[in-house]
Amino acid sequence: MQLKGRIRRKVFIEDLKLHLRCGVYPEERKLGVEIKLSVEVCSREFVDYQELYRVISEVSNKTYTYLEDFQDELLRVIVEKWDPDFVRIETIKLSVPFQNSFKGVGVELLWERRT
């Protein structure tokens, strides 16, 4: 039986805890903060999640002022490597330098290839 249509596979890493040197305050960039990261990549090419983890680890070793800067760099590397149709990056900062009563704060990036 021949299937009609287009298959899209989504490779993902969910709730990866990382130590990231990221923040507006110099202490955050020096000492780092704890984040929780989820990444989804939809591509016609094979995406090895072990390689995706390696890419995340490499990008997270740099220093960033904003979570958006980290996400932009991660997106750039993912797009260059796998030519995806869609990428979702959710970054949650688990520790913040002010009094709070929430689990975390974060940013979600959604990127889709223009057709």
Stockholm file with secondary structure:
# STOCKHOLM 1.0

chainA/1-115         MQLKGRIRRKVFIEDLKLHLRCGVYPEERKLGVEIKLSVEVCSREFVDYQELYRVISEVSNKTYTYLEDFQDELLRVIVEKWDPDFVRIETIKLSVPFQNSFKGVGVELLWERRT
#=GR chainA/1-115 SS CCCCSCCCEEEEEEEEEEEEEECSSHHHHHHCEEEEEEEEEEESSCCCHHHHHHHHHHHTTSEESSHHHHHHHHHHHHHHHHCCSEEEEEEEESCCSSCCCSSCEEEEEEEECCC
#=GC SS_cons         CCCCSCCCEEEEEEEEEEEEEECSSHHHHHHCEEEEEEEEEEESSCCCHHHHHHHHHHHTTSEESSHHHHHHHHHHHHHHHHCCSEEEEEEEESCCSSCCCSSCEEEEEEEECCC
//
